[in-house]
Structure formats: structure tokens, C-alpha cells
Amino acid sequence: MSITDPQTKQYLREIAALKGDPRLTALEEYASRRFIPIIHKEAADCLLYFLRTQKAGRVLELGAAMGYSAIVMAGASPEITIDTIERDPGMIALARQNIKAFGLDDRITLHEGDILQVLDDLTGPYDFVFIDAGKSHYREYLEKILQLISPGAMIICDNILVRGLIAHEGVERKHSTIIMNMRQFIEEVSQDERFHSMVLPVGDGLLIIKCKE
């Protein structure tokens, strides 16, 4: 698909409009002031692109934080509904407030609690999953998610490069377990015959997993 394709041009116009929403800008500024991690803008653009090419309907998000990424994903299409999970009480209150402010209460459902436990209570199928939670648990998350997705679903994992530390041989001891687990996770996914996968070096890195039908 080229940038002159009418569908792509319309997509770019809509993304530009979404980026210009002053309410989103306000959330970004709030997150920056309070040091709340949210998805990088370049990664958000990729997320929106894949949501649309996947023609996603039911979306599952692991790690709601302040609700920013769920709100952004909902902007990809009015047909999208999202189940998102968060366990931090402060973030839960903030996410509920933000979701309500955007009028998305009917399309974004926030589930409270530990991700692995909440996943046991959810019912699929989902055709798109965004993982932005505890990096040491990505492998555990993936195995549970596979029981909830439809054939051909897409799974996107954020922060896969762990602030660039994945590329370095020597890392501080406090990061070593996370780095080792993430490297192993990427390797396992790349060799798993159930998936097509690739790493995109945008933001802090996205691992794109396309499940085979």
C-alpha cells in the first residue's frame, strides 16, 4: 500500500486529527509531569496502523495505566471495543476518570486486579492484543492469551527493547533478569511455528506477533 493510496491518505488524515486532539495532548503533558509511562508517539502510530489493517473488533490490553493507550486504540475505529486490565489502585482511578472524560465508558471496560488472574475470567475471542505490562511476565501472558484469541489474531508487545538495554552485552545486575527473560522471550517467539513475528525499533521497541490461521 503506497502513501498515495486513497485509503492510506484517509488513514493519515485521521491520525493527524487524533494527534491534534487537545484532550490527548493534555493527557500526554500530565503523564510527562507525573512521570507516568505511556506509549511513545511513534509506537502509537504503529499500533493504530495495525489495528486498522487487522480490522480489529475486540481488543485486549494488558496494562491500562492511566488509560491513554486504550483511548488511542479506541480512536482507530468506532467498531472497536476494548477490555483492559490494571492492578494499581491509583492508575485505576485515573484511567476510569480519563475513559469517562472521552465518553468511552461503553467501549472500554477496565478490569481490576492481577493480570494473570483476570485473564482466567475473560471470555474471547479477541482479534487484537496489546501487551504493555510487567516485562518479566510476557511469556506467561502470551500462553494465557493464546487461549483467548481468534485464528489470525495479532499480538503487539511494547517496550521489547527495554530502553535499548537488549542490544548491550553488559547490563547492571538490577536489569539482568529482565534483559535475560526478554531476550529469551523474543527468541522463543521468533522460532515458534505458530507465529509470524518481527521486532520494530520504534519507541522502546514493538514485537509484532501475527498468529497463523
N, C-alpha and C positions, 0 to 999 in steps of 0.2 A: 504494500500500500504506500503510495507516494504522498508527499505533503500537498500535492495539487489535487488529490482525490477529494471530491465533494464531501464525502463522509468524514475524512480526516480533517478537512478545513473546518467543518462544523464542530468537530470534537475540540479542535484548538481554540475556537471562539468560546465554547462553553467553559473550557478550562480557564481561559483568561478571565471570564466573567466570575467564575468561582473564586479565583485568586484575588479578585478585586473586591470581594465581599468584605465590607468593613468589620463585620462581626467576626469573621475568621481572622482578620488582621489583629483584632483586639485579643482573641484567644492566643495567638502567636506571641504577642507582646507580653501578655500575662504569664505565659509559660516561660518566656525568657527571663522575666523579672524574678519569678519564683523558682527558677532552675528546675522546672518540670520538663522531663524529656518528652518531646513529641517527634513524630516522623519528620525527617528532613524534607524540604520542599521538592527536591528533585525526585526523591523516593515516592513522595505523594503523587507526583505526576505519573510515574510508572504504575503505581497502584491503580490510579484511575484508568489508565490506558488498558491494563489487563482486565479490570472489572468490565470494561465495555467490550473488549474483544471476546471475553469469555461469555458475554451476555448473562452476567451473574444475576440471580434472583435471590436466593437465600445465602446470606453471608454469615460466617462465624469468625469472631475476632477474639483472640486470647490476649488480654491486657488492655483494658479500656483507658486506664489512666484518667485524664480529665475529659475524655470523650472526643477529643479533637479528631483522631483518625476515623472514628465511626461516623462523625458528622461529615467529614470529607468524602468518605466512601458513599454515604447516602446521597451525596450530590452527583454521583456518576449516573444515576437513573432513578426516576420516581418509582420504578418497579422493585427496587432493592429493599429487602428487609434484613435487619442485622441482629444477631444475638451476640452480645459482647460480655466478657467476664472480667471482673475486678475484685480484688480482696481487700485493698486498702480503704478503710472507712473514710478517710479524708478525700481520697480520689473519687470514691463512690458518690459522695455528696456533691462534689464539684461536677462530676460527669452528669449526674441527674439534672443539676441546675442548667448546664450548658445544652444538653439534649432538649430540655423543655424550652429554653430560650430560642432554639432554632425550629421549634414546632415539629420535632421529630419523635415525640413520645410514641406515636402509633407505628413507627417503622424501626425504631431502635429499642431493643429490650435489653436492659442491663441486669445481669445475673451476679449476685454477690457470693463470694466465697473462694475457696481454693480451686484453682483451675481443674486439676485432675479429678477432684470430687464432683464439680459441677458438670464436667463432660459426661460423667456416668448418668446424669439425669436428663441430658438433652436428647432430642429425637431429630434425626436427619430426615432426608438427606440435604446436605449443603453442597453447593457447587463452587464455592469460593471460600477460602480460609486465609486469614491474615494473622500471623503469629508475631507478637511483639511483647513478650513476657520474659520470665526468668530464663536466661540463655542456657543454664546448666540442665534445663529440663526439655529442651527441644525434641530430643529423641523420644521421651515419654509422651510428650504432647502428640507427636506425629502418629505414634502407634494407636492412640485412642481416637485421633481424628479420622484415621482410615476406616473406622467402623461407622462413621457418621456422614461420609461424603458420597456423592453420586459418581458413577463412572465418568472419567474425563474431567474430574474436578481439578481446580488449580489451587495450590497452596503457596503462599508467599511468606517467607521468614525474614524479618527485619533484623538489623544490627549484626549481620552474619560475619562482618569483618572485625567486630569488637574494637572499634576506634582504631582500626589499622593494625592492631597487635597480631592478628592472624599471620601477617606477612613477615613478622620478625622472629628470628630464631631465639634470641634471649629476651625473656619477659620476667617481670617481677614475680616473686613467689605468690603474691596475693592474687595474681591473674592467671597463674599457670594452669590451674584446674579447669577454669572456664575455657581457656585457649585450647587445651588438650581435648576437652569434650566437644568443642565446636569444630575443630579440625576433623575429629573422628566422625562427627555427625555429617559434615559436608562430604567426606569420603564415602560413607555408607550410602548416602542418598545418591551420589553420582554413580555408584556401582549397582544400585537396586534396579532390577529389570522391570519393576512395576512403574517406574517413573521415567520421564524425560526431565532433565534439570540443567540449570545454569546459574552462575553467580554473576550478578550485575554490580559493578563497582560504583553505584550511585548512593549518595547519602553515606550511611555507615555499612552499605552492602546489603543487597537483597538476594536471597536464594529463591529462585523460581522453580517450583515443582509442578509439573504437569502430569497428572495421573493418566495412565493408559486406560483406554476404554475396553 
